């Protein structure tokens, strides 16, 4: 090889090195960019240098670790952002339910002191109105969070579909580039890996690199999202057993929309939102409802044992919502739940959880023909905790009564989702407007039929005292007073908030460490690139001098002939 060819090979290598260095510098702030390195080798001819490869500095192992950590961090951040709102709401000492319940019972205590005083009676009605308004406000706030989560889940699904569609496009473009050039452009590879990282921020996915080239993406349960150049869309859909709840679905081979179990979605913003809904939001809303029902039933039952200033039996102080029931859209039978109510005689069995009712034998004629599963622990209720009246079509359990419109049309595997207390507080109202209707007294003959009760005078305060004493009764599940139940709920949410915050800080620390490791390998260091720029400039200039020298030698040789 001539000196001219050797210089030219060096000039070409220096040009490639300068171009690569310039590209690194210009992309220093480009998300997902992996710095490139020129690999030089000795020419296979008699001399000179050649460019073996322009290699991107990418570590698959570190990238996978970072994606997993990012998925966990995003989930915890989404969870923390939501649960902190509920924590602030419940723990508010002025706007919380605890002081308002205390005000209501304090008003009853004042009534017991002066049972015929209009001001004391107005105090009871005023605090009852304020308390019920706050129960409705709490439920409304939590229901707004439910609706907001539905919207965010739908938005996340849209972004996930856009990302997976771009991944299939890049898989195709990379395959074409390999076929044409023998290798894929580093820019396309960077874009694809960045999309995988962005997808991990939204949900936990599994990456499989087929033949070391093609990216296949799936959910943890194996449901594919990207398979080579094929793209499988997720869809936001109403839950089969609850039209107010947005879940993820996919199209099966027959084109039918099938709901994914909520437990399938883990990690990322989407997983964090769904975990928050399942673990905290649903539970808190049900606990608020349980508190409202327990208060309403307890006060109404005691009030009905008293007499008002007209000598009449006390009516309901509070009205409350009813349990909600939804049938699954794939039920084979035509029977529906026509009515629901609280089983006031067994209200101590009421729990802050939803239930799934499944028909296990048809025609249903006994409690054993139904399986009732608590959704908070996945356990089926014992047979002695369920009763069924086939003549009335009434199924009773957990402090609720469900009435089927035509129990004879139930079929095996028909399922129904029951939410006993989830929205009970939404319809809580104070019923009494007439001051004289407050039953502060007790009849002289309480064992008689209320129609035969004897009025005992305006100074009787015995029923007011009994009502005031309810604040210490174990009204909630037969295990806790109203204040104890509320304090337990506040403590539970507060503890969960702290745990999520601690876990988020720990996970974010790990994510930051992995990002630092990745940047040390793949990130652009401007000081290093500036040094390379000077080095390759000298490299270029030196090879240019070689070519210039070769030209001078050639001219000298031509001059010898003259």
KASUL-V986567 format. One record per residue. N is the residue number from 1. RES is the residue in three letters. PHI is phi as a letter, one per 30 degrees, with the letter a starting at -180 (* if undefined). OMEGA is omega in radians with two decimals (* if undefined). Layout:
BEGIN
<<N,RES,PHI,OMEGA> <N,RES,PHI,OMEGA>>
END
This chain:
BEGIN
<<1,UNK,*,-3.10> <2,UNK,d,3.10> <3,UNK,d,3.12> <4,UNK,d,-3.14> <5,UNK,d,3.11> <6,UNK,d,3.12> <7,UNK,d,-3.14> <8,UNK,d,3.11> <9,UNK,d,3.11> <10,UNK,d,3.13> <11,UNK,d,3.12> <12,UNK,d,3.12> <13,UNK,d,3.13> <14,UNK,d,3.12> <15,UNK,d,3.10> <16,UNK,d,3.13> <17,UNK,d,3.10> <18,UNK,d,3.11> <19,UNK,d,-3.14> <20,UNK,d,3.12> <21,UNK,d,3.11> <22,UNK,d,3.12> <23,UNK,d,3.09> <24,UNK,d,-3.10> <25,UNK,d,-3.09> <26,UNK,d,-3.11> <27,UNK,c,-3.08> <28,UNK,e,-3.12> <29,UNK,c,3.13> <30,UNK,d,3.13> <31,UNK,d,3.08> <32,UNK,i,-3.12> <33,UNK,d,3.05> <34,UNK,c,-3.06> <35,UNK,d,-3.09> <36,UNK,c,-3.12> <37,UNK,b,3.11> <38,UNK,d,3.11> <39,UNK,c,-3.11> <40,UNK,c,3.11> <41,UNK,b,3.14> <42,UNK,d,3.14> <43,UNK,d,3.13> <44,UNK,d,3.06> <45,UNK,d,-3.06> <46,UNK,d,-3.12> <47,UNK,l,-3.14> <48,UNK,j,-3.08> <49,UNK,b,3.07> <50,UNK,b,3.10> <51,UNK,d,3.12> <52,UNK,d,-3.09> <53,UNK,a,2.92> <54,UNK,c,-2.93> <55,UNK,c,3.05> <56,UNK,d,-3.07> <57,UNK,d,-3.06> <58,UNK,b,-3.14> <59,UNK,c,-3.10> <60,UNK,d,-3.10> <61,UNK,d,3.13> <62,UNK,d,3.14> <63,UNK,d,3.12> <64,UNK,d,3.11> <65,UNK,d,-3.13> <66,UNK,d,3.13> <67,UNK,d,3.12> <68,UNK,d,3.13> <69,UNK,d,3.12> <70,UNK,d,3.12> <71,UNK,d,3.12> <72,UNK,d,-3.14> <73,UNK,d,3.14> <74,UNK,d,3.12> <75,UNK,d,-3.12> <76,UNK,d,3.11> <77,UNK,d,3.11> <78,UNK,d,3.12> <79,UNK,d,-3.08> <80,UNK,d,3.13> <81,UNK,d,-3.14> <82,UNK,d,-3.04> <83,UNK,d,3.13> <84,UNK,d,3.09> <85,UNK,d,3.12> <86,UNK,d,3.12> <87,UNK,e,3.13> <88,UNK,d,-3.12> <89,UNK,d,-3.05> <90,UNK,d,-3.02> <91,UNK,d,3.14> <92,UNK,d,-3.06> <93,UNK,d,3.14> <94,UNK,c,-3.07> <95,UNK,c,-3.13> <96,UNK,d,-3.11> <97,UNK,d,-3.06> <98,UNK,e,3.14> <99,UNK,d,-3.13> <100,UNK,d,3.05> <101,UNK,d,3.11> <102,UNK,d,3.11> <103,UNK,d,-3.14> <104,UNK,d,-3.13> <105,UNK,d,3.04> <106,UNK,d,3.09> <107,UNK,d,3.07> <108,UNK,d,3.09> <109,UNK,d,3.07> <110,UNK,d,3.11> <111,UNK,d,3.12> <112,UNK,d,3.12> <113,UNK,d,3.13> <114,UNK,b,-2.99> <115,UNK,d,-3.12> <116,UNK,c,-3.10> <117,UNK,d,-3.14> <118,UNK,e,-3.13> <119,UNK,d,3.11> <120,UNK,d,3.11> <121,UNK,d,3.11> <122,UNK,d,3.09> <123,UNK,d,3.10> <124,UNK,d,-3.12> <125,UNK,d,-3.14> <126,UNK,d,3.14> <127,UNK,d,3.08> <128,UNK,d,3.12> <129,UNK,d,-3.13> <130,UNK,d,-3.12> <131,UNK,d,-3.13> <132,UNK,d,3.11> <133,UNK,d,3.14> <134,UNK,d,3.04> <135,UNK,e,3.13> <136,UNK,d,3.14> <137,UNK,d,3.10> <138,UNK,d,3.14> <139,UNK,d,3.13> <140,UNK,d,3.12> <141,UNK,d,-3.13> <142,UNK,d,3.11> <143,UNK,d,3.04> <144,UNK,d,3.08> <145,UNK,d,3.09> <146,UNK,d,3.14> <147,UNK,d,3.11> <148,UNK,d,3.09> <149,UNK,d,3.09> <150,UNK,e,3.14> <151,UNK,d,-3.14> <152,UNK,d,3.10> <153,UNK,d,3.11> <154,UNK,d,3.12> <155,UNK,d,3.13> <156,UNK,d,3.12> <157,UNK,d,3.11> <158,UNK,d,3.14> <159,UNK,d,3.10> <160,UNK,d,3.12> <161,UNK,d,3.10> <162,UNK,d,-3.12> <163,UNK,d,-3.13> <164,UNK,d,3.09> <165,UNK,d,3.08> <166,UNK,d,3.12> <167,UNK,d,3.10> <168,UNK,d,3.10> <169,UNK,d,3.13> <170,UNK,d,3.05> <171,UNK,e,-3.13> <172,UNK,d,-3.10> <173,UNK,d,3.13> <174,UNK,d,3.11> <175,UNK,d,3.12> <176,UNK,d,3.14> <177,UNK,d,3.11> <178,UNK,d,-3.12> <179,UNK,d,-3.08> <180,UNK,d,-2.99> <181,UNK,c,-3.10> <182,UNK,i,3.10> <183,UNK,a,-3.12> <184,UNK,c,3.04> <185,UNK,d,-3.12> <186,UNK,e,3.14> <187,UNK,e,3.12> <188,UNK,d,3.11> <189,UNK,d,3.10> <190,UNK,d,-3.13> <191,UNK,d,-3.13> <192,UNK,d,3.13> <193,UNK,d,3.09> <194,UNK,d,3.10> <195,UNK,d,3.08> <196,UNK,d,3.11> <197,UNK,d,3.13> <198,UNK,d,3.10> <199,UNK,d,3.12> <200,UNK,d,3.09> <201,UNK,d,-3.08> <202,UNK,c,3.12> <203,UNK,a,3.11> <204,UNK,d,-3.14> <205,UNK,b,3.09> <206,UNK,c,3.14> <207,UNK,c,3.03> <208,UNK,b,-3.14> <209,UNK,c,-3.10> <210,UNK,d,3.13> <211,UNK,h,3.13> <212,UNK,i,-3.03> <213,UNK,b,-3.01> <214,UNK,c,3.13> <215,UNK,c,2.99> <216,UNK,c,-3.08> <217,UNK,c,3.10> <218,UNK,b,3.01> <219,UNK,d,-3.14> <220,UNK,e,3.13> <221,UNK,d,3.11> <222,UNK,j,3.12> <223,UNK,d,-3.06> <224,UNK,d,3.00> <225,UNK,c,3.09> <226,UNK,b,3.06> <227,UNK,b,-3.08> <228,UNK,i,3.14> <229,UNK,c,3.10> <230,UNK,c,-3.04> <231,UNK,b,-3.14> <232,UNK,c,-3.05> <233,UNK,d,2.90> <234,UNK,c,3.13> <235,UNK,b,3.00> <236,UNK,d,-3.05> <237,UNK,b,3.04> <238,UNK,d,3.10> <239,UNK,d,-3.09> <240,UNK,e,-3.11> <241,UNK,c,-3.12> <242,UNK,a,-3.07> <243,UNK,d,3.13> <244,UNK,c,-3.02> <245,UNK,b,3.12> <246,UNK,c,3.08> <247,UNK,b,3.14> <248,UNK,c,3.08> <249,UNK,b,3.10> <250,UNK,b,3.12> <251,UNK,d,3.09> <252,UNK,d,-3.07> <253,UNK,d,3.13> <254,UNK,c,3.14> <255,UNK,i,3.14> <256,UNK,d,3.11> <257,UNK,d,-3.07> <258,UNK,c,3.14> <259,UNK,d,3.02> <260,UNK,d,3.02> <261,UNK,e,-3.10> <262,UNK,e,3.14> <263,UNK,d,3.13> <264,UNK,d,-3.05> <265,UNK,d,3.14> <266,UNK,b,3.02> <267,UNK,i,3.14> <268,UNK,i,3.13> <269,UNK,e,-3.12> <270,UNK,d,3.13> <271,UNK,d,3.12> <272,UNK,d,3.12> <273,UNK,d,-3.11> <274,UNK,d,3.05> <275,UNK,d,3.11> <276,UNK,d,-3.13> <277,UNK,d,-3.07> <278,UNK,d,-3.01> <279,UNK,c,-3.01> <280,UNK,b,-3.02> <281,UNK,d,3.12> <282,UNK,e,-3.09> <283,UNK,d,-3.11> <284,UNK,d,3.13> <285,UNK,d,3.10> <286,UNK,d,3.12> <287,UNK,d,3.07> <288,UNK,d,3.11> <289,UNK,d,3.12> <290,UNK,d,3.12> <291,UNK,d,-3.14> <292,UNK,d,-3.13> <293,UNK,d,-3.12> <294,UNK,d,3.09> <295,UNK,d,-3.08> <296,UNK,d,-3.11> <297,UNK,d,-3.13> <298,UNK,d,-3.13> <299,UNK,d,-3.12> <300,UNK,d,-3.13> <301,UNK,d,3.13> <302,UNK,d,-3.14> <303,UNK,d,3.14> <304,UNK,d,3.10> <305,UNK,d,-3.09> <306,UNK,c,3.13> <307,UNK,c,3.10> <308,UNK,c,-3.08> <309,UNK,d,3.08> <310,UNK,c,-3.12> <311,UNK,i,-3.11> <312,UNK,c,3.12> <313,UNK,d,3.14> <314,UNK,d,3.09> <315,UNK,c,-3.14> <316,UNK,d,3.04> <317,UNK,d,-3.10> <318,UNK,b,2.89> <319,UNK,c,-3.03> <320,UNK,b,3.10> <321,UNK,d,3.14> <322,UNK,c,3.07> <323,UNK,e,3.12> <324,UNK,c,-3.09> <325,UNK,b,-3.14> <326,UNK,b,3.07> <327,UNK,c,3.10> <328,UNK,d,-3.05> <329,UNK,d,3.12> <330,UNK,c,3.09> <331,UNK,d,3.11> <332,UNK,d,3.14> <333,UNK,d,-3.11> <334,UNK,c,-3.13> <335,UNK,d,3.09> <336,UNK,b,3.03> <337,UNK,d,-3.05> <338,UNK,d,-3.10> <339,UNK,a,3.07> <340,UNK,b,3.05> <341,UNK,a,3.06> <342,UNK,d,3.10> <343,UNK,d,-3.01> <344,UNK,d,3.11> <345,UNK,d,3.13> <346,UNK,b,-3.06> <347,UNK,d,3.09> <348,UNK,d,3.10> <349,UNK,d,-3.10> <350,UNK,d,3.14> <351,UNK,b,3.14> <352,UNK,d,3.14> <353,UNK,b,3.03> <354,UNK,c,-3.12> <355,UNK,b,2.94> <356,UNK,c,3.10> <357,UNK,c,3.13> <358,UNK,b,3.09> <359,UNK,d,-3.12> <360,UNK,c,3.10> <361,UNK,a,-3.13> <362,UNK,b,0.01> <363,UNK,d,-3.07> <364,UNK,d,3.14> <365,UNK,b,-3.09> <366,UNK,b,3.13> <367,UNK,e,-3.11> <368,UNK,d,3.14> <369,UNK,d,3.13> <370,UNK,b,2.98> <371,UNK,c,-3.11> <372,UNK,c,-3.04> <373,UNK,c,3.02> <374,UNK,d,-3.09> <375,UNK,d,-3.14> <376,UNK,d,3.14> <377,UNK,b,3.10> <378,UNK,i,-3.10> <379,UNK,c,3.08> <380,UNK,d,3.09> <381,UNK,d,3.06> <382,UNK,d,-3.09> <383,UNK,e,-3.11> <384,UNK,d,3.09> <385,UNK,c,-3.10> <386,UNK,b,3.04> <387,UNK,b,-3.12> <388,UNK,b,3.09> <389,UNK,c,-3.07> <390,UNK,d,-3.14> <391,UNK,d,-3.14> <392,UNK,c,-3.09> <393,UNK,i,-3.06> <394,UNK,c,3.07> <395,UNK,c,-3.07> <396,UNK,b,3.07> <397,UNK,a,2.99> <398,UNK,h,3.09> <399,UNK,i,3.10> <400,UNK,b,3.09> <401,UNK,b,3.11> <402,UNK,c,3.11> <403,UNK,c,3.10> <404,UNK,d,-3.14> <405,UNK,d,3.09> <406,UNK,a,-3.05> <407,UNK,d,-3.14> <408,UNK,d,-3.11> <409,UNK,c,3.01> <410,UNK,d,3.09> <411,UNK,c,3.13> <412,UNK,e,-3.14> <413,UNK,i,2.94> <414,UNK,d,-3.09> <415,UNK,b,3.13> <416,UNK,b,3.09> <417,UNK,c,-3.07> <418,UNK,c,3.08> <419,UNK,c,-3.05> <420,UNK,d,-2.99> <421,UNK,b,-3.01> <422,UNK,e,-3.11> <423,UNK,c,-3.08> <424,UNK,d,-3.09> <425,UNK,d,-3.10> <426,UNK,d,-3.07> <427,UNK,c,-3.14> <428,UNK,d,-3.11> <429,UNK,b,2.98> <430,UNK,c,-2.97> <431,UNK,d,-2.98> <432,UNK,d,3.08> <433,UNK,c,-3.14> <434,UNK,d,-3.12> <435,UNK,e,-3.10> <436,UNK,d,-3.09> <437,UNK,d,3.09> <438,UNK,d,-3.06> <439,UNK,c,3.14> <440,UNK,d,-3.07> <441,UNK,c,3.00> <442,UNK,b,-3.12> <443,UNK,d,3.11> <444,UNK,d,3.14> <445,UNK,b,-3.01> <446,UNK,d,-3.13> <447,UNK,d,3.14> <448,UNK,d,3.01> <449,UNK,d,-3.13> <450,UNK,e,3.12> <451,UNK,d,-3.11> <452,UNK,c,-3.12> <453,UNK,d,3.10> <454,UNK,c,-3.12> <455,UNK,d,-3.00> <456,UNK,c,3.05> <457,UNK,j,-3.06> <458,UNK,d,-3.11> <459,UNK,d,-3.12> <460,UNK,d,-3.11> <461,UNK,b,-2.99> <462,UNK,d,3.13> <463,UNK,d,3.04> <464,UNK,d,3.09> <465,UNK,d,3.13> <466,UNK,d,3.10> <467,UNK,d,3.13> <468,UNK,d,3.14> <469,UNK,d,3.14> <470,UNK,d,-3.11> <471,UNK,d,3.12> <472,UNK,c,-3.14> <473,UNK,d,3.13> <474,UNK,d,-3.06> <475,UNK,d,-3.03> <476,UNK,c,3.14> <477,UNK,h,-3.10> <478,UNK,i,-3.04> <479,UNK,b,-3.03> <480,UNK,b,3.00> <481,UNK,d,-3.13> <482,UNK,d,-3.12> <483,UNK,d,3.10> <484,UNK,d,3.14> <485,UNK,d,-3.13> <486,UNK,d,3.12> <487,UNK,d,3.10> <488,UNK,d,3.11> <489,UNK,d,3.12> <490,UNK,d,3.14> <491,UNK,d,-3.13> <492,UNK,d,3.14> <493,UNK,d,3.12> <494,UNK,d,3.11> <495,UNK,d,3.14> <496,UNK,d,3.11> <497,UNK,d,3.14> <498,UNK,d,-3.14> <499,UNK,d,-3.14> <500,UNK,d,-3.14> <501,UNK,d,3.13> <502,UNK,d,3.13> <503,UNK,d,3.13> <504,UNK,d,-3.14> <505,UNK,d,3.13> <506,UNK,d,-3.12> <507,UNK,d,3.13> <508,UNK,d,3.07> <509,UNK,d,3.10> <510,UNK,d,3.13> <511,UNK,d,3.12> <512,UNK,d,3.11> <513,UNK,d,3.14> <514,UNK,d,3.07> <515,UNK,d,3.11> <516,UNK,d,3.10> <517,UNK,d,-3.14> <518,UNK,d,-3.13> <519,UNK,d,3.12> <520,UNK,d,3.13> <521,UNK,c,-2.96> <522,UNK,c,-3.08> <523,UNK,d,3.14> <524,UNK,c,3.06> <525,UNK,c,-3.04> <526,UNK,d,3.12> <527,UNK,d,3.14> <528,UNK,d,-3.13> <529,UNK,d,3.10> <530,UNK,d,3.09> <531,UNK,d,3.11> <532,UNK,d,-3.13> <533,UNK,d,3.10> <534,UNK,d,-3.12> <535,UNK,d,-3.11> <536,UNK,d,3.02> <537,UNK,d,3.09> <538,UNK,d,3.10> <539,UNK,d,3.14> <540,UNK,d,-3.11> <541,UNK,d,-3.13> <542,UNK,d,3.14> <543,UNK,d,3.05> <544,UNK,d,3.08> <545,UNK,d,3.10> <546,UNK,d,3.13> <547,UNK,d,3.11> <548,UNK,d,3.10> <549,UNK,d,3.12> <550,UNK,d,3.13> <551,UNK,d,3.12> <552,UNK,d,3.12> <553,UNK,d,-3.12> <554,UNK,d,3.11> <555,UNK,d,3.13> <556,UNK,d,3.13> <557,UNK,d,3.09> <558,UNK,d,-3.13> <559,UNK,d,-3.14> <560,UNK,d,-3.12> <561,UNK,d,3.14> <562,UNK,d,*>>
END
